[in-house]
């Protein structure tokens, strides 16, 4: 019986790529509204520091949508970890960013939102970061 031999193993997922139509506008959104630090850019590629060795990249060639793109029908949503979701939501609201209501769970809270081209993202705050904010959380 033949066996399948692995050619290598995954050591890390580096980050996420988002295909965008207007790279200049999207660069400003991710840098100025979301608060990601720009690492480098070319005319068709932008990479942001997403901390702890991960990154979020924008690549020219996508298609913008005036409506939020439906990630629930099959897609990927970059998750942006925040230490205070309430403050992050104030930032989105003040910039008139489309978002859903915050969902609270025993393990944390999150909110889906969309960039100016309709690409979905999620802010997530872990209950383990601010356990005082989650009095109903039961430790395991």
Secondary structure, 3 states (H helix, E strand, C coil): CCCCCCCCCCCCCCEEEEEECCHHHHHHHHHHHHCCEEEEEECCEEEEECCCCCEEEEEECCCCCCCCCCHHHCCCCEEEECCCHHHHHHHHHHCCCCECCCEEECCEEEEEEECCCCCEEEEEEECCCCHHHCCCCCCC
